[in-house]
Amino acid sequence: MTHAFRKRTFLNPVSTLATSYVHAHVEDSQEGAINHGNNMLVIADCHRIVEFEFYLGTRQRRHQSLAKLDRLIDTLTRFRDA
């Protein structure tokens, strides 16, 4: 499976030796021909890993997944601003 988007970003400077990272990947749907792709956001902080799945197989689930991502971004933005 090819990816439409794949990115891993380490969150701490290399000098800290901390392994915190964000890894996001979205599989290519081949112009909608494949609707059961694996779309994941992984957030890791040293020994803890949290995985968020964003299922896009139906119109309703796409809407729910985008809303989940919007809420996550909003919460992180508010956390940063506080």
C-alpha positions in Angstrom: 0.0 0.0 0.0 1.3 3.4 -0.9 0.9 6.4 1.4 -0.7 9.8 0.6 1.1 11.2 3.7 3.7 9.8 6.0 5.7 11.8 8.5 7.5 11.1 11.8 8.7 14.0 13.8 10.8 13.8 17.0 9.6 16.2 19.7 12.8 16.7 21.7 16.2 17.8 20.7 18.6 15.0 19.9 20.8 16.0 22.8 18.1 15.0 25.3 18.2 11.3 24.1 14.4 11.3 24.7 12.4 9.3 22.1 9.2 11.4 22.1 7.7 11.6 18.6 4.6 12.0 16.5 4.1 9.7 13.6 1.2 10.2 11.1 0.4 8.2 8.1 -2.5 8.2 5.6 -2.8 5.4 3.0 -3.5 6.3 -0.5 -7.2 5.6 -1.4 -6.4 5.5 -5.1 -9.0 8.2 -5.9 -11.6 6.6 -3.5 -11.3 3.0 -4.9 -10.0 1.8 -1.6 -12.1 3.0 1.4 -10.6 0.9 4.2 -7.2 2.4 4.4 -5.1 2.6 7.6 -5.0 6.2 8.8 -3.2 6.6 12.1 -1.7 9.2 14.3 0.7 7.9 16.9 1.9 10.1 19.7 4.8 8.7 21.9 6.5 10.1 24.9 9.4 7.9 26.0 7.6 4.8 27.3 4.0 5.7 26.5 2.4 5.4 23.1 -1.1 6.5 22.1 -2.5 5.5 18.7 -5.5 7.3 17.1 -7.3 5.7 14.2 -9.2 7.7 11.6 -11.5 5.5 9.7 -12.7 6.9 6.4 -14.7 4.1 4.9 -18.1 5.8 5.0 -19.3 9.4 4.7 -20.4 9.3 8.4 -17.1 7.9 9.6 -15.1 10.4 7.6 -17.1 13.2 9.2 -16.5 11.7 12.7 -12.8 11.2 12.0 -12.4 14.8 10.9 -14.3 16.1 13.9 -12.1 14.0 16.2 -9.0 15.4 14.6 -10.4 19.0 14.9 -11.1 18.5 18.6 -7.6 17.1 19.2 -6.0 20.1 17.4 -8.2 22.5 19.3 -7.3 20.9 22.7 -3.6 20.9 21.9 -3.8 24.5 20.7 -5.6 25.6 23.9 -3.1 23.6 26.0 -0.2 25.4 24.3 -1.8 28.8 24.8 -2.5 28.2 28.5 
